[in-house]
Amino acid sequence: MFSEPHFHLLYNNSSEINTTDLPAEPCQNGWVFDNSTFKSTLATEWDLVCQDKGMNQVTATVFFIGVMMGAPVFGLLSDRFGRRPVLLVAYLSTLIFSTASAFSLSYIMYMVMRLLTGFTLSGISIISVVLSVEWFGTEHRTFAGIIVSLDCTVGNLLLAGVAYLVNDWRWLTIAVTSPLFLSVALWWWLPESARWLIANGKTEQAHVYLQRCAVMNKCKADFTPETLADAVIGDQHRKYTIVDLMRTPNIRKLAICTGIVWFGVAFTYYGISLNMTGFGQSIYLKQFIYASIEVPGKIGVFYLVKMIGRRPVEVGTLLLTGACLLINIFVPQGLWVVRTVVGVLGKGLSEAAFTILFLYTTELYPTVVRQTGIGYTSFLARMGVAVAPLVILLEDVWKLLPSIVFCAVSVLAGLVTCLLPETRDVPLPEFIDDIEETRYCCAVQKK
């Protein structure tokens, strides 16, 4: 508020008068909040307005810093102790920390709980994808990586309705956390990855799971634990670490390129998602529209990656995402319909790029360091996510600057993807030596 009365502003066109140089002071009598959209939010709970408005974006950044730190930790643990037990740890810890954040007594407590929630939540996302892909054969891996990811889309669609019905932030947090109870219950029927078990010399356990799989698929299980062990050529007792991602030339090139691409894809995707306010209309409607566009997008991507391949489709979606961002830079704010259509298209393309990348990266890394590789790339991706909310604050410097940054990064990620090999119809590598061998490299480069 102004330190002194300026009544002349009431009788003149104040939009033509520069008021930035007039002396001001903090509001003395607090604030009155608009509760028409949400009954209660973090901003209304702890007065995150005026000079503290940036703390709303910092909250998102802190959460994704937790996701960033958790990804490599859960990746290493999953490669060391197995997918299944570490996934249960991720389920239970996420349930505890997310519920605790809903009962936070202060903003600092909330920030700490969200940091820990993000840390453990990353384990759920990366382990679930890898475990799904590792249980599918070469012919059906695309289904595992693309169509199964529609469950995330269903969650996004439901989020719009749940947020509309539950407009208090504490109860909304509890509502979106509650499905984890069902996840914990269903975990008991979840099998361990047979690929991980065999690669780590646990052929007896792998044989049990594979026999169950054969019975369910009405196939004959004509193999024994001994034949499973003999079929794998590699050191089944060596313990791998993240350092192994940089030891040899091909795995090093793979780690560097996938790291750049993951950073770019996540940075752009969440930059568009968090900047939804730039497209006008109801926040619930925008959430529902953005989630809805993912359904035909993922189905279309499913057929494209099966027919064309992972690399060309990934490159195309990233470059087209950058094109949509570039177009919206030049569309006037008043044309909200055009901006929304282009924005939805860009969001759908970036979502498609993210969906393909999970499958693509899982196929690129060998089994012994697959989860470590996914954890490492997820770490860089979440670094991009953590930076994205802060880039949006650059609107105060120049309104178009955030869109220009997101556009440039998307295009760069698309160009770097061109350096990666194709993996369509190529068997999953089991050991690092597999991707260093000339035979394997030639096989993937021909695709």
DANOR-V427532 format. One record per pair of residues at least 24 apart in sequence whose ideal C-beta (glycine too) atoms are under 6 Angstrom apart, sorted by the first residue. I is the first residue (numbers start at 1). J is the second residue. D is the distance in Angstrom with one decimal. If there is no record, write none. Layout:
((I | J | D) (I | J | D))
This chain:
((1 | 27 | 5.4) (38 | 167 | 4.7) (39 | 167 | 4.6) (39 | 168 | 4.9) (40 | 168 | 4.6) (40 | 169 | 5.4) (41 | 169 | 5.2) (46 | 107 | 4.5) (57 | 389 | 4.1) (60 | 389 | 4.6) (61 | 386 | 4.9) (61 | 389 | 5.1) (62 | 111 | 5.2) (62 | 114 | 5.9) (62 | 115 | 5.3) (63 | 114 | 4.5) (63 | 118 | 4.4) (64 | 382 | 5.1) (64 | 385 | 4.1) (64 | 386 | 4.2) (65 | 386 | 5.0) (66 | 115 | 4.1) (66 | 118 | 2.8) (66 | 119 | 4.1) (67 | 118 | 4.0) (67 | 122 | 4.4) (67 | 382 | 4.3) (68 | 379 | 5.4) (68 | 382 | 3.3) (68 | 383 | 5.3) (68 | 386 | 5.9) (69 | 119 | 5.6) (70 | 119 | 3.7) (70 | 122 | 3.8) (70 | 123 | 6.0) (71 | 122 | 4.4) (71 | 375 | 4.6) (71 | 378 | 3.5) (71 | 379 | 4.6) (72 | 375 | 4.3) (72 | 376 | 5.6) (72 | 379 | 4.7) (74 | 123 | 3.4) (75 | 371 | 4.7) (75 | 372 | 4.7) (75 | 374 | 5.7) (75 | 375 | 1.9) (76 | 372 | 5.6) (78 | 127 | 5.4) (78 | 371 | 4.0) (79 | 371 | 4.5) (79 | 372 | 4.9) (82 | 192 | 5.6) (82 | 196 | 6.0) (83 | 127 | 5.3) (83 | 131 | 4.5) (83 | 193 | 4.9) (84 | 190 | 6.0) (84 | 192 | 4.4) (87 | 127 | 4.6) (88 | 187 | 5.4) (90 | 120 | 5.3) (90 | 123 | 3.2) (90 | 124 | 4.7) (91 | 180 | 5.8) (91 | 183 | 5.3) (91 | 184 | 5.1) (93 | 120 | 4.0) (94 | 120 | 4.3) (94 | 121 | 5.0) (95 | 180 | 4.4) (98 | 177 | 4.3) (99 | 177 | 5.8) (102 | 170 | 4.7) (102 | 173 | 4.0) (102 | 174 | 5.0) (126 | 374 | 4.8) (126 | 375 | 6.0) (126 | 378 | 5.4) (129 | 358 | 5.0) (130 | 362 | 5.7) (130 | 370 | 5.9) (130 | 371 | 5.5) (130 | 374 | 5.9) (131 | 193 | 5.6) (133 | 362 | 4.6) (134 | 193 | 4.5) (134 | 195 | 4.6) (138 | 427 | 5.8) (142 | 305 | 5.7) (142 | 306 | 5.1) (145 | 359 | 2.7) (146 | 298 | 5.8) (146 | 301 | 5.8) (146 | 302 | 4.3) (146 | 355 | 6.0) (147 | 302 | 5.7) (149 | 355 | 5.3) (150 | 298 | 5.8) (153 | 291 | 5.9) (153 | 294 | 4.3) (153 | 295 | 5.8) (156 | 291 | 3.5) (157 | 291 | 4.5) (160 | 284 | 5.1) (160 | 287 | 4.1) (160 | 288 | 4.1) (164 | 284 | 4.8) (195 | 367 | 5.0) (198 | 228 | 5.5) (198 | 232 | 5.6) (199 | 367 | 4.7) (199 | 368 | 5.4) (199 | 430 | 5.6) (201 | 236 | 3.7) (201 | 237 | 6.0) (203 | 228 | 4.5) (203 | 229 | 4.7) (234 | 431 | 3.7) (240 | 368 | 5.1) (240 | 369 | 5.0) (242 | 372 | 5.6) (244 | 369 | 5.6) (248 | 436 | 5.2) (250 | 435 | 5.2) (250 | 436 | 5.1) (251 | 432 | 5.5) (254 | 364 | 5.8) (257 | 416 | 5.6) (257 | 419 | 5.0) (257 | 420 | 5.4) (258 | 361 | 5.5) (258 | 377 | 5.0) (259 | 377 | 5.7) (259 | 380 | 4.5) (260 | 416 | 4.8) (261 | 413 | 4.9) (261 | 416 | 5.4) (261 | 417 | 5.3) (262 | 377 | 4.1) (262 | 380 | 5.2) (262 | 381 | 4.1) (263 | 380 | 4.6) (263 | 384 | 4.3) (264 | 409 | 4.9) (264 | 412 | 5.9) (264 | 413 | 2.7) (265 | 353 | 5.1) (265 | 354 | 5.5) (265 | 357 | 5.6) (265 | 413 | 5.7) (266 | 381 | 3.6) (266 | 384 | 4.4) (266 | 385 | 5.0) (267 | 384 | 3.2) (267 | 388 | 5.5) (267 | 409 | 5.3) (268 | 321 | 6.0) (268 | 350 | 5.3) (268 | 406 | 5.2) (268 | 409 | 5.8) (268 | 410 | 4.3) (269 | 350 | 4.3) (269 | 354 | 5.3) (270 | 385 | 4.6) (270 | 388 | 4.6) (271 | 388 | 4.3) (271 | 406 | 4.4) (272 | 346 | 5.9) (272 | 347 | 5.1) (272 | 350 | 5.8) (274 | 389 | 5.6) (275 | 392 | 5.5) (279 | 339 | 5.2) (279 | 340 | 4.6) (279 | 343 | 4.5) (280 | 336 | 3.6) (289 | 344 | 5.7) (290 | 347 | 5.0) (293 | 344 | 5.3) (293 | 348 | 4.0) (294 | 351 | 5.1) (297 | 348 | 4.3) (297 | 352 | 5.0) (298 | 355 | 5.8) (301 | 352 | 4.8) (309 | 422 | 4.9) (309 | 424 | 4.4) (310 | 360 | 4.4) (310 | 423 | 5.6) (310 | 424 | 5.9) (311 | 420 | 5.9) (311 | 422 | 4.9) (313 | 356 | 5.9) (314 | 356 | 4.9) (314 | 417 | 5.0) (315 | 414 | 5.0) (315 | 417 | 4.9) (315 | 418 | 5.9) (317 | 349 | 4.9) (317 | 352 | 4.7) (317 | 353 | 4.1) (318 | 353 | 5.1) (318 | 410 | 5.4) (318 | 413 | 5.2) (318 | 414 | 3.3) (319 | 414 | 4.4) (320 | 349 | 5.0) (321 | 346 | 5.4) (321 | 349 | 4.4) (321 | 350 | 4.6) (321 | 410 | 4.7) (322 | 407 | 4.7) (322 | 410 | 3.9) (322 | 411 | 4.2) (325 | 403 | 5.4) (325 | 406 | 5.4) (325 | 407 | 3.9) (326 | 407 | 5.1) (329 | 400 | 5.4) (329 | 403 | 5.1) (363 | 423 | 4.0) (366 | 429 | 4.0) (366 | 430 | 5.7) (366 | 431 | 5.4) (366 | 432 | 5.5) (366 | 434 | 5.6) (367 | 430 | 4.7) (368 | 431 | 5.6) (421 | 445 | 5.5) (422 | 447 | 3.3))
